[in-house]
Structures are given as C-alpha cells and as structure tokens.
Amino acid sequence: MKRVCLFNFPPMEDFHGYRIETFDPLSYFPPGSRWSRYDLIVAGLNGWDKRRAIFAGAAGIDRLYRERDPNYMRMAGDFIDRFRDFDLMVMSTYNFIHPELLVRELKKPIKVLGFIDDPLSTYLRGIPYLWAFDGAFFISPGYLDDLPFDQAIARWCEKPATWWPLVPFPFQRPESADETFFRDRDIDVVYVGNPSASKVDRLIRLKRHFGQRLRVHGRWPFKGYVGYIRGLLGKPVYPHRVTSLTAEERTQLYWRTKIGFNMHFSDQPYETGNMRMYETPAHGMMMVCDKAAANAHARIFEPAREAVYYDSIEQAIEAIEYYLAHDEERVRIAKAGFERFWRDYEWESNLLKFLKWCESLRTGPRH
C-alpha cells in the first residue's frame, strides 16, 4: 500500500492501492494569537490573525520558521515525524512547511506543489517554494493574458508539471438523466459562491436585470447581509440576504435549474476552472461562464457546444436571456456538458491518474 499525504480529500484507507491521509496545521495555532498590525502587513496578511499566517504566503512561513515560533515548530515537527516515510506528499492547498525543512527532513516522499489560486498567489505562495519540490500541478490551464499555465511554469523552473482539474469530491449523480432531467426545470438561473468585492459588483448587475429569476446562495458574512454593509464603505449595495445551502439542498437546487452562472475571481480573463465550472454541467445545467487567458476555458468545455462563454456581464445577460427563450438549444448544450463531465472529469479517475503521474516523478532527480 502506497502512503500519500494529500489535502482537500478525506482520508481513504485504500484508494486503488493508495492510503490517503491529511493534516490540519491550523489546530496548532490557538485562536486569537496575534502579531502586530505591522507584522501582519509585512507577512501579506492585511490584518488577519496569526493562525492565517501559515496560508498567507512565503513571507509569513519564513518568519514563523526563522523566529522559531513554538506553535509553528511543534506543527512542523509533528508533520515531519508523521510523513517522513510516506511515498507521496501533495500540497494541494497552500504549502505551510518551510522549504528548508522540506529539503532537509523530507527526503523520501515525492513532493508535489499545487498552484491553486493563480495568478493572484503565484509570486506569493507558489514560485518561492517551487525549488524544494519534485514537481507541480496547476488547476487553471489559463494563467495571464495570452500565456497558458504550462508555458508559464516552464519559465519558472524545469520541474515537471501537470494540469489537475479541480473536480469536486463525489456528489450525487442522478439515477436517470433522460430528456425530462434536462428539460423539466423551474428555476431560470443560479449562482452559488462566496463573495468578493468584484464578484458582488457583478452580481448586483445580474440581480437588477433578472430579479427573482436569479437565485444567489453562498456563505456570505454577517449572516448573509454583507451586501447591505457594503453601503457603509461607499460601495454599491446588494440589497438581498444571501443564505447558505447544505450539500443536499445545493444538489436539489441544481437539479431544478436551467442555467448555472459562473465567474472567477479576476475581473480580466486570467484563471479558469474553479469548482463551480465542473459542478454546473455535472448537474445538468447549461453553464454560462467567463473566458480565460489564452482561451484556456475552451480546453475544459467546448464553447457553444458544451458551455457558453462571455466577455462581459452585458454579454452574459444577453446569452442567458437567449437560451432561456430557446430551450432546445439550452438542452442540447446542457446535455453535451453533462456528458463531457462524467466522461472526462469524474473525480475518481482524475485522482487516480494524478497519483500515478506523481509516482512517475520518482525516476527524476531527488533532493
């Protein structure tokens, strides 16, 4: 049985010959343990508490290590002791182990670094660590402007890298995906996601146009009223409370919805392939999604055949109205996206393919 340290997946005793375990670094940092505001800004935390330093970036990790912070050193020591003899170590969230420790203390495991929030975090939580890993994966095939991610990472190092789609851990597949599954839906448009300033600005424009036809859910701060609080900061108000959903509630909502709206964090066409991009077609919705750098969105779902893409919110509104009025075309695209997901992006086959790729790095140079 090969042993794997992997984040973002629950522990699994036997996944096709791999024993998968995870680790919680935050449990080592008592809530309320704080640095000064200056320290946090230097670490790139913008006022977050010390517990978040381990995910904030290389500067925060480096300071915790150099100053021998007792909580950090205890966490790092336990991590090393536990995973020293593992076969694979995949940092599929942000790396929180100082690269000097990775190289000196974790020689046996094949180490793979994830680039998961790019381009926003590339120079903050990616490149500074890359030298200490044997390979890397990226979840967005688009990076910046006309530059795809595989070409970008080749600029930074000569380490092997692969695209690993950000496919959700298994969710419920409908027992029957017949014609009525795609056609008989009573909700026009849905967006489920957490807020950022730019995303809320875009949702305000969508909500003004679609009104009650657009359902918005997510884990929004202040009991879902953060859209109102924006007014105190001089920003446009989203005058609606946004409620969260359980996994079962989200599934039932998706199965009732005709069109799933998707957008990424960046205002410009940079990254692509967030989890919502896979969830939407997987539940039989037709996806309307923003475009990516280097047209990388087309690599995930084929434009106009498996998904519909837009350049602006105005274009998104036009597309949604068009396909709501042309149901046959909506159903055709929804079916094609659904079939593509379950053929190419189902989580189990993607995870197994990725782990086998990681193992192939064993023949390369070792630290």
GIQUI-V678907 format. One record per residue. N is the residue number from 1. RES is the residue in three letters. SS is DSSP state (a for helix, b for strand, c for the rest). OMEGA is omega in whole degrees, -180 to 180 (NA if undefined). D_LAST is the distance of its C-alpha to the last C-alpha in Angstrom with 1 decimal. Layout:
BEGIN
n:N res:RES ss:SS omega:OMEGA d_last:D_LAST
n:N res:RES ss:SS omega:OMEGA d_last:D_LAST
END
This chain:
BEGIN
n:1 res:MET ss:c omega:178 d_last:23.4
n:2 res:LYS ss:b omega:-176 d_last:20.0
n:3 res:ARG ss:b omega:-173 d_last:19.1
n:4 res:VAL ss:b omega:169 d_last:18.2
n:5 res:CYS ss:b omega:-173 d_last:18.0
n:6 res:LEU ss:b omega:-179 d_last:19.9
n:7 res:PHE ss:c omega:179 d_last:22.2
n:8 res:ASN ss:c omega:174 d_last:25.6
n:9 res:PHE ss:c omega:176 d_last:26.5
n:10 res:PRO ss:c omega:177 d_last:28.5
n:11 res:PRO ss:c omega:179 d_last:27.1
n:12 res:MET ss:b omega:-177 d_last:27.9
n:13 res:GLU ss:b omega:-177 d_last:28.4
n:14 res:ASP ss:b omega:175 d_last:28.2
n:15 res:PHE ss:b omega:179 d_last:27.4
n:16 res:HIS ss:c omega:178 d_last:27.6
n:17 res:GLY ss:c omega:177 d_last:25.5
n:18 res:TYR ss:b omega:171 d_last:23.1
n:19 res:ARG ss:b omega:-174 d_last:23.6
n:20 res:ILE ss:b omega:177 d_last:22.9
n:21 res:GLU ss:b omega:180 d_last:22.8
n:22 res:THR ss:c omega:-173 d_last:22.7
n:23 res:PHE ss:c omega:-179 d_last:22.8
n:24 res:ASP ss:c omega:-179 d_last:25.2
n:25 res:PRO ss:a omega:-177 d_last:24.0
n:26 res:LEU ss:a omega:-178 d_last:27.4
n:27 res:SER ss:a omega:-179 d_last:29.1
n:28 res:TYR ss:a omega:-175 d_last:27.8
n:29 res:PHE ss:c omega:-179 d_last:29.6
n:30 res:PRO ss:c omega:176 d_last:33.4
n:31 res:PRO ss:c omega:179 d_last:35.4
n:32 res:GLY ss:c omega:176 d_last:37.1
n:33 res:SER ss:c omega:-169 d_last:34.6
n:34 res:ARG ss:c omega:165 d_last:34.7
n:35 res:TRP ss:c omega:173 d_last:33.7
n:36 res:SER ss:c omega:179 d_last:36.3
n:37 res:ARG ss:a omega:179 d_last:37.0
n:38 res:TYR ss:a omega:180 d_last:35.6
n:39 res:ASP ss:a omega:-177 d_last:32.3
n:40 res:LEU ss:a omega:179 d_last:32.0
n:41 res:ILE ss:a omega:177 d_last:32.9
n:42 res:VAL ss:a omega:180 d_last:30.3
n:43 res:ALA ss:c omega:179 d_last:27.7
n:44 res:GLY ss:c omega:-172 d_last:29.1
n:45 res:LEU ss:c omega:178 d_last:30.8
n:46 res:ASN ss:c omega:173 d_last:34.4
n:47 res:GLY ss:c omega:177 d_last:36.0
n:48 res:TRP ss:c omega:-179 d_last:34.0
n:49 res:ASP ss:c omega:-172 d_last:33.6
n:50 res:LYS ss:a omega:180 d_last:30.7
n:51 res:ARG ss:a omega:-178 d_last:29.6
n:52 res:ARG ss:a omega:-177 d_last:28.7
n:53 res:ALA ss:a omega:-176 d_last:26.5
n:54 res:ILE ss:a omega:176 d_last:23.4
n:55 res:PHE ss:a omega:-172 d_last:24.0
n:56 res:ALA ss:a omega:-179 d_last:25.6
n:57 res:GLY ss:c omega:-175 d_last:22.6
n:58 res:ALA ss:a omega:-179 d_last:20.0
n:59 res:ALA ss:a omega:179 d_last:22.8
n:60 res:GLY ss:a omega:178 d_last:23.9
n:61 res:ILE ss:a omega:-178 d_last:20.6
n:62 res:ASP ss:a omega:-180 d_last:20.0
n:63 res:ARG ss:a omega:178 d_last:23.4
n:64 res:LEU ss:a omega:-178 d_last:23.3
n:65 res:TYR ss:a omega:-177 d_last:20.2
n:66 res:ARG ss:a omega:180 d_last:21.6
n:67 res:GLU ss:c omega:178 d_last:25.0
n:68 res:ARG ss:c omega:177 d_last:23.7
n:69 res:ASP ss:c omega:-173 d_last:25.9
n:70 res:PRO ss:a omega:179 d_last:26.8
n:71 res:ASN ss:a omega:-179 d_last:26.7
n:72 res:TYR ss:a omega:-177 d_last:23.3
n:73 res:MET ss:a omega:177 d_last:21.8
n:74 res:ARG ss:a omega:178 d_last:23.6
n:75 res:MET ss:a omega:-179 d_last:22.3
n:76 res:ALA ss:a omega:179 d_last:18.7
n:77 res:GLY ss:a omega:178 d_last:19.2
n:78 res:ASP ss:a omega:179 d_last:20.9
n:79 res:PHE ss:a omega:-179 d_last:18.2
n:80 res:ILE ss:a omega:-180 d_last:15.5
n:81 res:ASP ss:a omega:-176 d_last:18.0
n:82 res:ARG ss:a omega:-170 d_last:19.1
n:83 res:PHE ss:a omega:-176 d_last:15.9
n:84 res:ARG ss:c omega:-176 d_last:13.6
n:85 res:ASP ss:c omega:178 d_last:14.5
n:86 res:PHE ss:c omega:179 d_last:15.0
n:87 res:ASP ss:c omega:-177 d_last:14.1
n:88 res:LEU ss:b omega:173 d_last:13.8
n:89 res:MET ss:b omega:-175 d_last:13.7
n:90 res:VAL ss:b omega:176 d_last:15.6
n:91 res:MET ss:b omega:-177 d_last:16.7
n:92 res:SER ss:c omega:162 d_last:20.0
n:93 res:THR ss:c omega:178 d_last:21.7
n:94 res:TYR ss:c omega:177 d_last:20.6
n:95 res:ASN ss:c omega:-180 d_last:17.3
n:96 res:PHE ss:c omega:177 d_last:18.5
n:97 res:ILE ss:c omega:-178 d_last:15.5
n:98 res:HIS ss:c omega:-176 d_last:14.6
n:99 res:PRO ss:a omega:177 d_last:11.3
n:100 res:GLU ss:a omega:177 d_last:11.0
n:101 res:LEU ss:a omega:178 d_last:11.5
n:102 res:LEU ss:a omega:-175 d_last:9.0
n:103 res:VAL ss:a omega:-175 d_last:6.1
n:104 res:ARG ss:a omega:-168 d_last:8.2
n:105 res:GLU ss:a omega:-177 d_last:10.1
n:106 res:LEU ss:c omega:-175 d_last:8.8
n:107 res:LYS ss:c omega:-174 d_last:6.2
n:108 res:LYS ss:c omega:-175 d_last:8.7
n:109 res:PRO ss:c omega:165 d_last:9.9
n:110 res:ILE ss:b omega:-173 d_last:9.4
n:111 res:LYS ss:b omega:-177 d_last:9.7
n:112 res:VAL ss:b omega:-178 d_last:12.5
n:113 res:LEU ss:b omega:178 d_last:14.4
n:114 res:GLY ss:b omega:170 d_last:18.1
n:115 res:PHE ss:b omega:-166 d_last:20.4
n:116 res:ILE ss:c omega:-179 d_last:23.6
n:117 res:ASP ss:c omega:-174 d_last:26.1
n:118 res:ASP ss:c omega:10 d_last:25.9
n:119 res:PRO ss:c omega:-175 d_last:27.2
n:120 res:LEU ss:c omega:-174 d_last:28.3
n:121 res:SER ss:c omega:-174 d_last:24.9
n:122 res:THR ss:a omega:-176 d_last:22.7
n:123 res:TYR ss:a omega:180 d_last:22.6
n:124 res:LEU ss:a omega:-173 d_last:22.9
n:125 res:ARG ss:a omega:-178 d_last:20.4
n:126 res:GLY ss:a omega:-175 d_last:18.3
n:127 res:ILE ss:a omega:-178 d_last:17.3
n:128 res:PRO ss:a omega:-178 d_last:16.4
n:129 res:TYR ss:a omega:-166 d_last:13.5
n:130 res:LEU ss:a omega:-177 d_last:12.4
n:131 res:TRP ss:c omega:-175 d_last:9.7
n:132 res:ALA ss:c omega:-177 d_last:7.7
n:133 res:PHE ss:c omega:179 d_last:8.2
n:134 res:ASP ss:c omega:180 d_last:7.9
n:135 res:GLY ss:b omega:-177 d_last:11.7
n:136 res:ALA ss:b omega:170 d_last:14.8
n:137 res:PHE ss:b omega:176 d_last:18.4
n:138 res:PHE ss:b omega:-178 d_last:21.6
n:139 res:ILE ss:c omega:179 d_last:25.0
n:140 res:SER ss:c omega:176 d_last:27.2
n:141 res:PRO ss:c omega:173 d_last:27.6
n:142 res:GLY ss:b omega:-180 d_last:29.5
n:143 res:TYR ss:b omega:-173 d_last:28.0
n:144 res:LEU ss:b omega:177 d_last:30.6
n:145 res:ASP ss:c omega:180 d_last:33.9
n:146 res:ASP ss:c omega:-175 d_last:33.6
n:147 res:LEU ss:b omega:174 d_last:29.8
n:148 res:PRO ss:b omega:-172 d_last:28.2
n:149 res:PHE ss:a omega:-178 d_last:24.8
n:150 res:ASP ss:a omega:176 d_last:23.1
n:151 res:GLN ss:a omega:179 d_last:24.2
n:152 res:ALA ss:a omega:-176 d_last:23.4
n:153 res:ILE ss:a omega:176 d_last:19.7
n:154 res:ALA ss:a omega:176 d_last:19.5
n:155 res:ARG ss:a omega:-172 d_last:20.8
n:156 res:TRP ss:a omega:-177 d_last:18.1
n:157 res:CYS ss:c omega:177 d_last:15.0
n:158 res:GLU ss:c omega:179 d_last:14.3
n:159 res:LYS ss:c omega:175 d_last:12.3
n:160 res:PRO ss:b omega:179 d_last:14.5
n:161 res:ALA ss:b omega:-179 d_last:17.0
n:162 res:THR ss:b omega:174 d_last:20.0
n:163 res:TRP ss:b omega:175 d_last:23.1
n:164 res:TRP ss:c omega:-178 d_last:23.7
n:165 res:PRO ss:c omega:-178 d_last:27.3
n:166 res:LEU ss:c omega:-176 d_last:28.1
n:167 res:VAL ss:c omega:-180 d_last:30.5
n:168 res:PRO ss:c omega:172 d_last:32.2
n:169 res:PHE ss:c omega:-166 d_last:31.9
n:170 res:PRO ss:c omega:173 d_last:34.9
n:171 res:PHE ss:c omega:-171 d_last:38.2
n:172 res:GLN ss:c omega:174 d_last:41.7
n:173 res:ARG ss:c omega:-179 d_last:42.6
n:174 res:PRO ss:c omega:180 d_last:46.4
n:175 res:GLU ss:c omega:180 d_last:48.3
n:176 res:SER ss:c omega:178 d_last:50.2
n:177 res:ALA ss:c omega:180 d_last:49.3
n:178 res:ASP ss:c omega:-176 d_last:52.7
n:179 res:GLU ss:a omega:-178 d_last:54.6
n:180 res:THR ss:a omega:179 d_last:55.8
n:181 res:PHE ss:a omega:-179 d_last:52.2
n:182 res:PHE ss:a omega:-171 d_last:51.6
n:183 res:ARG ss:a omega:-172 d_last:55.1
n:184 res:ASP ss:c omega:-178 d_last:56.6
n:185 res:ARG ss:c omega:-172 d_last:54.8
n:186 res:ASP ss:c omega:178 d_last:56.6
n:187 res:ILE ss:b omega:-174 d_last:54.1
n:188 res:ASP ss:b omega:-172 d_last:53.6
n:189 res:VAL ss:b omega:177 d_last:50.4
n:190 res:VAL ss:b omega:170 d_last:47.6
n:191 res:TYR ss:b omega:177 d_last:44.7
n:192 res:VAL ss:b omega:-179 d_last:42.5
n:193 res:GLY ss:c omega:180 d_last:39.9
n:194 res:ASN ss:c omega:-171 d_last:39.2
n:195 res:PRO ss:c omega:160 d_last:40.6
n:196 res:SER ss:c omega:-175 d_last:39.4
n:197 res:ALA ss:a omega:-177 d_last:42.0
n:198 res:SER ss:a omega:179 d_last:41.7
n:199 res:LYS ss:a omega:180 d_last:41.8
n:200 res:VAL ss:a omega:176 d_last:44.9
n:201 res:ASP ss:a omega:-180 d_last:46.6
n:202 res:ARG ss:a omega:179 d_last:46.1
n:203 res:LEU ss:a omega:178 d_last:47.3
n:204 res:ILE ss:a omega:-179 d_last:50.4
n:205 res:ARG ss:a omega:177 d_last:51.5
n:206 res:LEU ss:a omega:-177 d_last:50.9
n:207 res:LYS ss:a omega:178 d_last:52.8
n:208 res:ARG ss:a omega:-178 d_last:55.7
n:209 res:HIS ss:a omega:-171 d_last:56.2
n:210 res:PHE ss:a omega:179 d_last:55.7
n:211 res:GLY ss:a omega:-176 d_last:56.8
n:212 res:GLN ss:a omega:178 d_last:57.0
n:213 res:ARG ss:a omega:179 d_last:55.8
n:214 res:LEU ss:b omega:175 d_last:52.2
n:215 res:ARG ss:b omega:179 d_last:50.6
n:216 res:VAL ss:b omega:178 d_last:47.8
n:217 res:HIS ss:b omega:177 d_last:45.7
n:218 res:GLY ss:c omega:178 d_last:42.6
n:219 res:ARG ss:c omega:-178 d_last:41.5
n:220 res:TRP ss:c omega:-177 d_last:43.2
n:221 res:PRO ss:c omega:178 d_last:43.5
n:222 res:PHE ss:a omega:177 d_last:46.9
n:223 res:LYS ss:a omega:177 d_last:47.9
n:224 res:GLY ss:a omega:-176 d_last:47.7
n:225 res:TYR ss:c omega:-177 d_last:49.9
n:226 res:VAL ss:a omega:177 d_last:47.3
n:227 res:GLY ss:a omega:176 d_last:49.0
n:228 res:TYR ss:a omega:-175 d_last:52.1
n:229 res:ILE ss:a omega:177 d_last:50.4
n:230 res:ARG ss:a omega:180 d_last:49.1
n:231 res:GLY ss:a omega:178 d_last:52.7
n:232 res:LEU ss:a omega:-180 d_last:52.4
n:233 res:LEU ss:a omega:179 d_last:49.7
n:234 res:GLY ss:c omega:-180 d_last:51.9
n:235 res:LYS ss:c omega:177 d_last:50.0
n:236 res:PRO ss:c omega:-176 d_last:51.7
n:237 res:VAL ss:c omega:168 d_last:52.4
n:238 res:TYR ss:c omega:-167 d_last:51.3
n:239 res:PRO ss:c omega:180 d_last:54.4
n:240 res:HIS ss:c omega:173 d_last:53.3
n:241 res:ARG ss:c omega:-180 d_last:51.6
n:242 res:VAL ss:c omega:-177 d_last:48.5
n:243 res:THR ss:b omega:178 d_last:47.9
n:244 res:SER ss:c omega:-179 d_last:44.8
n:245 res:LEU ss:c omega:168 d_last:44.8
n:246 res:THR ss:c omega:179 d_last:43.7
n:247 res:ALA ss:a omega:-179 d_last:41.7
n:248 res:GLU ss:a omega:178 d_last:44.9
n:249 res:GLU ss:a omega:179 d_last:46.9
n:250 res:ARG ss:a omega:178 d_last:44.5
n:251 res:THR ss:a omega:-180 d_last:44.6
n:252 res:GLN ss:a omega:177 d_last:48.4
n:253 res:LEU ss:a omega:-179 d_last:48.6
n:254 res:TYR ss:a omega:-179 d_last:46.4
n:255 res:TRP ss:a omega:179 d_last:48.5
n:256 res:ARG ss:a omega:-169 d_last:51.6
n:257 res:THR ss:b omega:-179 d_last:50.3
n:258 res:LYS ss:b omega:-174 d_last:51.0
n:259 res:ILE ss:b omega:175 d_last:48.5
n:260 res:GLY ss:b omega:179 d_last:45.2
n:261 res:PHE ss:b omega:180 d_last:44.4
n:262 res:ASN ss:b omega:173 d_last:40.8
n:263 res:MET ss:c omega:180 d_last:39.4
n:264 res:HIS ss:c omega:-174 d_last:36.0
n:265 res:PHE ss:c omega:-175 d_last:35.3
n:266 res:SER ss:c omega:175 d_last:35.5
n:267 res:ASP ss:c omega:-179 d_last:39.1
n:268 res:GLN ss:c omega:178 d_last:38.0
n:269 res:PRO ss:c omega:-180 d_last:36.7
n:270 res:TYR ss:c omega:-175 d_last:33.0
n:271 res:GLU ss:c omega:176 d_last:31.0
n:272 res:THR ss:c omega:176 d_last:32.2
n:273 res:GLY ss:c omega:172 d_last:31.6
n:274 res:ASN ss:c omega:-176 d_last:32.2
n:275 res:MET ss:a omega:180 d_last:33.0
n:276 res:ARG ss:a omega:-179 d_last:36.7
n:277 res:MET ss:a omega:178 d_last:36.4
n:278 res:TYR ss:a omega:180 d_last:35.7
n:279 res:GLU ss:a omega:-174 d_last:38.0
n:280 res:THR ss:a omega:179 d_last:41.0
n:281 res:PRO ss:a omega:-179 d_last:41.5
n:282 res:ALA ss:a omega:180 d_last:40.4
n:283 res:HIS ss:c omega:175 d_last:43.5
n:284 res:GLY ss:c omega:175 d_last:45.8
n:285 res:MET ss:c omega:167 d_last:46.2
n:286 res:MET ss:b omega:-176 d_last:46.4
n:287 res:MET ss:b omega:169 d_last:43.7
n:288 res:VAL ss:b omega:-166 d_last:44.5
n:289 res:CYS ss:b omega:176 d_last:41.3
n:290 res:ASP ss:b omega:-178 d_last:40.3
n:291 res:LYS ss:c omega:-175 d_last:38.7
n:292 res:ALA ss:c omega:174 d_last:35.2
n:293 res:ALA ss:a omega:176 d_last:33.6
n:294 res:ALA ss:a omega:-179 d_last:33.8
n:295 res:ASN ss:a omega:-176 d_last:36.0
n:296 res:ALA ss:c omega:177 d_last:33.0
n:297 res:HIS ss:a omega:-178 d_last:35.3
n:298 res:ALA ss:a omega:177 d_last:36.9
n:299 res:ARG ss:a omega:-176 d_last:33.8
n:300 res:ILE ss:a omega:175 d_last:34.1
n:301 res:PHE ss:c omega:-175 d_last:37.9
n:302 res:GLU ss:c omega:-179 d_last:40.3
n:303 res:PRO ss:b omega:176 d_last:42.6
n:304 res:ALA ss:c omega:177 d_last:46.2
n:305 res:ARG ss:c omega:-179 d_last:45.6
n:306 res:GLU ss:c omega:179 d_last:43.1
n:307 res:ALA ss:b omega:178 d_last:43.1
n:308 res:VAL ss:b omega:-176 d_last:44.9
n:309 res:TYR ss:b omega:-178 d_last:43.2
n:310 res:TYR ss:b omega:177 d_last:44.7
n:311 res:ASP ss:c omega:-177 d_last:44.3
n:312 res:SER ss:c omega:178 d_last:46.3
n:313 res:ILE ss:a omega:178 d_last:47.8
n:314 res:GLU ss:a omega:178 d_last:51.2
n:315 res:GLN ss:a omega:177 d_last:50.0
n:316 res:ALA ss:a omega:179 d_last:48.4
n:317 res:ILE ss:a omega:179 d_last:51.8
n:318 res:GLU ss:a omega:-179 d_last:53.6
n:319 res:ALA ss:a omega:-180 d_last:51.3
n:320 res:ILE ss:a omega:179 d_last:51.7
n:321 res:GLU ss:a omega:-179 d_last:55.5
n:322 res:TYR ss:a omega:-175 d_last:55.7
n:323 res:TYR ss:a omega:172 d_last:53.9
n:324 res:LEU ss:a omega:180 d_last:55.7
n:325 res:ALA ss:a omega:-179 d_last:58.9
n:326 res:HIS ss:c omega:-170 d_last:57.7
n:327 res:ASP ss:a omega:-180 d_last:56.7
n:328 res:GLU ss:a omega:179 d_last:56.4
n:329 res:GLU ss:a omega:177 d_last:53.8
n:330 res:ARG ss:a omega:-178 d_last:51.9
n:331 res:VAL ss:a omega:-180 d_last:51.9
n:332 res:ARG ss:a omega:-179 d_last:50.8
n:333 res:ILE ss:a omega:179 d_last:47.7
n:334 res:ALA ss:a omega:179 d_last:47.0
n:335 res:LYS ss:a omega:-178 d_last:47.2
n:336 res:ALA ss:a omega:177 d_last:44.9
n:337 res:GLY ss:a omega:178 d_last:42.2
n:338 res:PHE ss:a omega:-179 d_last:42.6
n:339 res:GLU ss:a omega:179 d_last:42.2
n:340 res:ARG ss:a omega:180 d_last:39.1
n:341 res:PHE ss:a omega:-174 d_last:37.4
n:342 res:TRP ss:a omega:175 d_last:38.1
n:343 res:ARG ss:a omega:-170 d_last:37.3
n:344 res:ASP ss:a omega:-171 d_last:34.0
n:345 res:TYR ss:c omega:178 d_last:32.6
n:346 res:GLU ss:c omega:-166 d_last:33.5
n:347 res:TRP ss:a omega:-172 d_last:30.7
n:348 res:GLU ss:a omega:-179 d_last:30.1
n:349 res:SER ss:a omega:179 d_last:29.6
n:350 res:ASN ss:a omega:178 d_last:27.3
n:351 res:LEU ss:a omega:-180 d_last:25.1
n:352 res:LEU ss:a omega:178 d_last:24.9
n:353 res:LYS ss:a omega:-180 d_last:24.2
n:354 res:PHE ss:a omega:-179 d_last:21.3
n:355 res:LEU ss:a omega:177 d_last:19.7
n:356 res:LYS ss:a omega:176 d_last:20.1
n:357 res:TRP ss:a omega:178 d_last:18.4
n:358 res:CYS ss:a omega:179 d_last:15.4
n:359 res:GLU ss:a omega:-179 d_last:15.3
n:360 res:SER ss:a omega:179 d_last:15.6
n:361 res:LEU ss:a omega:-177 d_last:12.1
n:362 res:ARG ss:a omega:-177 d_last:11.0
n:363 res:THR ss:a omega:-179 d_last:12.1
n:364 res:GLY ss:c omega:179 d_last:9.9
n:365 res:PRO ss:c omega:-179 d_last:6.8
n:366 res:ARG ss:c omega:177 d_last:3.8
n:367 res:HIS ss:c omega:NA d_last:0.0
END
